[in-house]
């Protein structure tokens, strides 16, 4: 059986979850992971700052109603993701953030860009975890996608130590059992009658300003004619 590195497994696992686009900045220890994603047919979209990668993933997830994926290098790269990730948390956007980190075998020795990235990410995500076993990468990636979409959608973070990414394992030892498992549907907005009272009609959300609504895939639809006591009413002027 051929051997695969953690980088190659990560690229294949993301492909199995339906990832089509990746927002990132090239940097260690994620360089080979990003190349592996490109080889799997995932479109790499290089940005100029990690904050932009996270914010673009948030916009992507809102418009397409599926997880947006961003990736950053260790240390300051991951820290720079936090602004966009925190914004996604407030916005209930299912962003999957992936970050490289210092080798797990060297934790506590002040190796290159070592900092507790999980402690930084946990307050601004629904779920954050670290991959410590290369054979479980597909399982952990699927879990991240499930957590992002399940219940109230939101951002998640998965930490990849350098030695996990660069270690090799026989292909038949990798646990692909959960890879590509169907994503959970997000929590429904509630009963139709209650939704109407909150400004929701026909499964689309009306903007409070009365300017219109978003109806899937970012399509904007104008507002309905307001009515009072069964009769059309004059729409308020919005500046």
C-alpha positions in Angstrom: 0.0 0.0 0.0 1.2 3.5 -0.8 2.0 5.9 2.0 0.3 9.3 2.5 1.4 12.3 4.5 -0.9 14.1 6.8 -0.9 17.0 4.3 -2.2 14.7 1.5 -4.8 13.1 3.9 -6.1 16.6 4.8 -6.4 17.7 1.2 -8.4 14.5 0.3 -10.5 14.8 3.5 -11.5 18.4 2.6 -12.4 17.2 -0.9 -14.6 14.5 0.5 -16.5 17.0 2.5 -17.4 18.9 -0.7 -14.9 21.7 -0.4 -14.5 23.5 -3.7 -12.7 26.7 -2.7 -10.1 27.5 -0.1 -9.2 31.0 1.3 -5.6 31.1 2.6 -2.2 32.6 2.8 0.8 30.3 2.0 3.0 29.7 5.0 4.5 27.0 7.2 3.7 24.4 8.2 0.7 24.5 5.8 2.4 24.9 2.5 2.2 21.2 1.5 -1.4 21.0 2.8 -2.4 23.9 0.5 -0.6 22.2 -2.5 -2.4 18.9 -1.6 -5.8 20.7 -1.7 -5.0 22.2 -5.2 -4.0 18.7 -6.4 -7.4 17.4 -5.2 -9.1 20.0 -7.4 -9.9 22.5 -4.7 -9.5 26.1 -6.0 -7.0 28.0 -3.8 -7.8 31.7 -3.4 -4.7 33.5 -2.0 -5.3 36.6 0.0 -3.0 39.3 1.4 -4.0 38.9 5.1 -5.4 36.1 7.1 -8.2 38.3 8.4 -9.4 38.7 4.8 -9.3 34.9 4.4 -11.7 34.4 7.3 -14.0 37.2 6.3 -14.2 35.8 2.7 -15.0 32.4 4.1 -17.8 33.9 6.2 -19.3 35.7 3.2 -18.9 32.5 1.1 -20.7 30.5 3.8 -23.6 33.0 4.0 -24.2 33.3 0.3 -23.9 29.6 -0.6 -25.3 28.3 2.7 -22.5 25.8 3.2 -19.2 25.8 5.1 -16.5 28.2 3.9 -13.0 27.0 4.5 -10.0 29.2 5.4 -6.4 28.2 6.3 -3.5 29.9 7.9 0.1 29.3 9.1 1.1 28.9 12.7 1.3 31.6 15.3 0.5 35.0 14.0 -1.2 33.5 11.0 -3.8 31.7 13.0 -4.2 34.7 15.4 -5.0 36.9 12.4 -7.9 34.6 11.6 -9.7 35.5 14.8 -11.3 38.7 13.7 -13.1 37.0 10.9 -13.9 33.9 12.9 -15.3 35.9 15.8 -17.5 37.8 13.2 -18.7 34.5 11.9 -19.6 33.4 15.4 -21.8 36.5 15.9 -23.2 36.1 12.4 -23.9 32.3 12.8 -21.9 31.6 9.7 -20.4 28.0 9.3 -16.7 28.7 8.8 -14.2 25.9 9.0 -10.8 27.5 10.0 -7.7 25.3 9.8 -4.4 26.3 11.2 -0.9 24.9 11.3 0.9 24.8 14.7 4.3 24.0 16.2 5.2 20.3 16.4 3.2 18.6 19.2 6.3 16.6 20.1 8.1 19.9 21.0 5.3 21.7 22.9 6.6 23.7 25.8 10.1 24.2 24.3 9.4 27.5 22.7 9.8 26.2 19.2 9.0 28.3 16.1 5.9 30.4 16.6 4.7 28.3 19.5 1.6 29.6 21.2 -1.6 27.9 22.6 -3.8 28.4 19.5 -6.6 26.4 20.9 -6.9 28.7 23.9 -7.1 31.7 21.5 -9.7 30.1 19.2 -12.1 28.5 21.7 -13.8 31.8 22.9 -14.6 32.8 19.3 -15.7 29.4 17.9 -18.5 26.9 18.5 -15.9 24.1 18.7 -12.1 23.9 18.5 -9.8 20.8 18.6 -6.3 19.6 17.8 -5.4 16.7 15.5 -2.9 14.4 17.3 -3.3 11.2 15.3 -2.6 11.3 11.6 -4.9 8.3 10.9 -7.8 10.2 12.4 -7.5 13.3 10.2 -10.6 12.4 8.0 -12.7 11.8 11.1 -11.6 15.1 12.7 -12.3 17.0 9.4 -15.8 15.6 9.1 -16.5 16.3 12.8 -15.4 20.0 12.2 -17.9 20.3 9.3 -20.7 18.6 11.3 -20.1 21.0 14.2 -20.1 24.0 11.9 -23.5 23.1 10.3 -25.3 21.3 13.2 -27.9 23.1 15.3 -27.1 26.8 15.3 -24.4 27.2 12.6 -21.1 28.8 13.4 -17.3 28.7 13.0 -15.1 25.9 14.1 -11.3 25.6 14.3 -9.0 22.6 13.7 -5.4 22.7 14.8 -2.7 20.8 12.8 0.7 20.4 14.4 3.6 20.3 11.9 4.7 16.8 12.9 1.2 15.4 12.3 1.1 17.0 8.9 4.5 15.7 7.8 4.2 12.2 9.2 3.6 9.3 6.8 1.1 6.4 7.2 0.1 3.5 5.0 -3.1 4.2 3.2 -4.8 1.1 4.6 -4.3 2.4 8.1 -6.2 5.6 7.6 -9.7 5.7 9.0 -11.9 7.0 6.2 -15.1 5.7 7.9 -16.7 9.0 8.6 -15.1 11.0 5.8 -17.8 12.6 3.5 -20.6 11.8 5.9 -23.7 13.9 5.0 -23.8 17.2 6.8 -26.5 17.8 9.3 -29.2 20.3 8.4 -29.0 23.5 10.4 -31.7 24.2 13.1 -35.0 25.3 11.5 -36.1 28.9 12.2 -39.3 27.8 13.8 -43.0 27.3 13.0 -44.3 29.3 10.0 -46.8 31.3 12.1 -44.1 32.3 14.6 -41.6 33.0 11.8 -44.1 35.4 10.2 -44.3 37.4 13.4 -40.5 37.8 13.3 -40.4 39.0 9.7 -39.9 35.7 7.9 -41.9 34.8 4.8 -41.6 31.7 2.6 -38.3 30.5 4.1 -36.5 33.8 3.3 -35.5 36.6 5.6 -36.8 40.1 5.2 -34.4 42.9 6.1 -35.6 45.1 9.1 -35.2 48.2 7.0 -37.9 47.0 4.5 -35.4 47.1 1.7 -35.8 43.5 0.7 -34.7 40.0 1.5 -32.1 37.4 0.7 -33.5 34.3 -1.0 -30.7 31.7 -1.2 -27.3 31.9 -2.9 -27.2 35.6 -2.2 -30.2 36.5 -4.5 -31.9 39.7 -3.4 -35.7 40.1 -3.7 -37.6 43.3 -3.1 -39.9 43.7 -0.1 -43.6 43.0 -0.2 -46.2 45.7 -0.3 -47.0 46.5 3.3 -50.6 46.2 4.4 -52.6 47.6 7.3 -56.0 46.3 8.3 -56.2 44.4 5.0 -55.5 47.5 2.9 -52.2 48.5 1.2 -50.3 51.0 3.2 -47.7 53.5 2.2 -44.2 52.2 2.6 -42.0 54.1 5.0 -39.2 56.2 3.5 -35.8 54.8 4.4 -32.8 57.0 4.0 
